[in-house]
Amino acid sequence: MKNAEKELAEIKSMMERSTRFLSLSGLSGVLAGIYALIGATIAYLWIYFPNPPYGFRTTFIDDSVVFPKLIVLALIILSLSVGSAYLLSQKKSKRIATKLWNPAGKRFLQALFIPVLVGGIFCLALVLRGYLIVVAPATLIFYGLALVNASQFTLGDIKYLGYGQLILGIISAFFPGYGLITWALGFGVLHVIYGSMMYYKYDR
């Protein structure tokens, strides 16, 4: 009986490895959250300081100077997050003896990045049209949808991070003056919490 149970467990593990991307690192989520919090702090200094980081701006800001800087900052944060995720996932894949770019990994990336790419293009259109106040909720909502969509191809816990992003995105849509705070909570705090939980649950 013990041998049969062991064989069944091995078969289950093999099937899971072939259908789910298991190399996702919890530590990469923590780092992504830290990068986002640093970025939100810099954005606060550029946009609101010395006023509180909520409500609508009360002083004139030259958007032609600020928004290009914000776009560059966002690209830097995205590059650091993706780079950290790749390096740490590659390290984890070696530790668990599986290929990083297996069919499950490709399905995961496709499910994740199609909503992210569409959301990025949509947010760019919002910026070009001047609908800047809804960019924060749009990024949270599209990212949340991407996580929920991709959760079927990786660790199922990631969908809860997606639900959190969706909730914050909807709140931000109704209270747009708090966009920077909800953005920092979603991309920063929730990532740190989720990444820490995943690290202690799967990576140790």
Secondary structure as the mmCIF struct_conf table of DSSP 4:
data_model
#
loop_
_struct_conf.conf_type_id
_struct_conf.id
_struct_conf.beg_label_comp_id
_struct_conf.beg_label_asym_id
_struct_conf.beg_label_seq_id
_struct_conf.end_label_comp_id
_struct_conf.end_label_asym_id
_struct_conf.end_label_seq_id
HELX_RH_AL_P HELX_RH_AL_P1 LYS A 2 THR A 19
BEND BEND1 ARG A 20 ARG A 20
STRN STRN1 PHE A 21 PHE A 21
HELX_RH_AL_P HELX_RH_AL_P2 GLY A 26 ILE A 47
TURN_TY1_P TURN_TY1_P1 TYR A 48 PRO A 50
BEND BEND2 ASN A 51 ASN A 51
BEND BEND3 PRO A 53 PHE A 56
BEND BEND4 THR A 59 THR A 59
HELX_RH_AL_P HELX_RH_AL_P3 ASP A 63 ARG A 95
TURN_TY1_P TURN_TY1_P2 ILE A 96 ALA A 97
TURN_TY1_P TURN_TY1_P3 LEU A 100 TRP A 101
BEND BEND5 ASN A 102 ASN A 102
HELX_RH_AL_P HELX_RH_AL_P4 PRO A 103 ARG A 129
TURN_TY1_P TURN_TY1_P4 GLY A 130 GLY A 130
HELX_RH_3T_P HELX_RH_3T_P1 LEU A 132 VAL A 134
HELX_RH_AL_P HELX_RH_AL_P5 VAL A 135 ALA A 150
HELX_RH_3T_P HELX_RH_3T_P2 SER A 151 PHE A 153
STRN STRN2 THR A 154 THR A 154
TURN_TY1_P TURN_TY1_P5 GLY A 156 ASP A 157
HELX_RH_AL_P HELX_RH_AL_P6 ILE A 158 PHE A 174
HELX_RH_3T_P HELX_RH_3T_P3 PRO A 176 TYR A 178
HELX_RH_AL_P HELX_RH_AL_P7 GLY A 179 TRP A 183
HELX_RH_PI_P HELX_RH_PI_P1 ALA A 184 VAL A 189
HELX_RH_AL_P HELX_RH_AL_P8 LEU A 190 MET A 198
HELX_RH_PI_P HELX_RH_PI_P2 TYR A 199 ASP A 203
#
